[in-house]
Amino acid sequence: MRIFNASGCLDALAAPEVARRLDAFVTKTVTPLPREGNAPPRIAETAHGMLNAIGLANPGRERFLADHLPRLRELGIPLWVSVGGFCADDYAETCAALADVEAIELNLSCPNVDEAADSAAEIVAACRRATDLPLYAKLSAAHPDVAEVARAVAAARADGLSLINTLRAVALDKHLRPVLARGSGGLSGPSLKPVALHAVFVCHEATSLPIVGMGGIESGRDALEFVACGARDVALGTVLFADPGAPARVRSELATACAEAGVANPADKTGLPKSPETGAKVPA
Ligand SMILES: Cc1cc2nc3c(=O)[nH]c(=O)nc-3n(C[C@H](O)[C@H](O)[C@H](O)COP(=O)(O)O)c2cc1C
């Protein structure tokens, strides 16, 4: 099991010592043109997790390739580039411009932008034609049947899945106005974990693709639960804002979590036999 950061939750150039504790660094989503993102306030703490409406703020493809990527390479760690856009060509053109990175994560699921993207499978198919690099499709659990989307992107020749992105949510201030300027935002943190575990579980059952599991992981036990539901690797998101030492801590807690669960090796535990939908046993 490898440990990554979740896209948008770590600035590796500002905190290289945190990035170096990861098995790979995943960039914030890059779009063809620069984006300022949404107006502030665009981050809020709630009793149930973090809300963000960053809106894919990023320097744009050209500056990312010319300036950010070379500096990220100097860190000497494997890089995954998160790619976003508003039509299949946007994604495919960025994929075609990338070389010498470990993988590309296609952000097919940002809740904080208005533009409708083409279908997930259409985007994956266009990117497949544009690159031989491994393509991970990052999906949202907001779809009524995430396993169906997983099957569609597998058929379009994605190499893996990243599960899950934030879920659309609202928080109100004391005057009953939304705390975020945009109104709604993406909910992340521990409250996402049961939803994410379910998505990993059903997508693992639906496809044979490797899965990077994320959503509220804070401890070695959390990471092990994702592996038990079918994830091969995990990513840490919101926890990194409060605890930059989380990568090393989660790794060290994993051994204890395995011992307590009676598991010799997390890889032995990958994937539970049947999904809740098929009426079989739900993970204990
Ligand atoms: C502040 C913030 C920014 C994010 N930016 C991105 C992004 O640019 N691209 C993306 O695919 N996901 C983005 N995400 C979603 C995370 O990568 C992750 O899927 C989600 O937060 C669930 O994991 P967590 O509960 O551990 O944070 C962002 C999340 C947060 C909190």
The ligand as an ORCA input file, in Angstrom:
! r2SCAN-3c Opt
* xyz 0 1
  C      -8.928     22.487     -0.123
  C      -9.168     21.319     -1.049
  C      -8.794     21.426     -2.396
  C      -9.021     20.344     -3.258
  N      -8.619     20.460     -4.572
  C      -8.773     19.387     -5.402
  C      -8.313     19.445     -6.746
  O      -7.740     20.428     -7.218
  N      -8.512     18.336     -7.530
  C      -9.114     17.191     -7.064
  O      -9.246     16.211     -7.812
  N      -9.542     17.112     -5.775
  C      -9.383     18.172     -4.947
  N      -9.802     18.075     -3.645
  C     -10.429     16.814     -3.161
  C      -9.393     15.913     -2.482
  O      -8.369     15.547     -3.396
  C     -10.052     14.629     -1.921
  O     -10.631     13.912     -2.986
  C     -11.143     14.932     -0.887
  O     -10.807     16.046     -0.092
  C     -11.443     13.730      0.012
  O     -10.346     13.379      0.818
  P     -10.171     13.915      2.346
  O     -11.484     13.711      3.032
  O      -9.064     13.092      2.912
  O      -9.813     15.368      2.244
  C      -9.596     19.139     -2.762
  C      -9.960     19.053     -1.410
  C      -9.751     20.121     -0.555
  C     -10.135     19.965      0.894
*
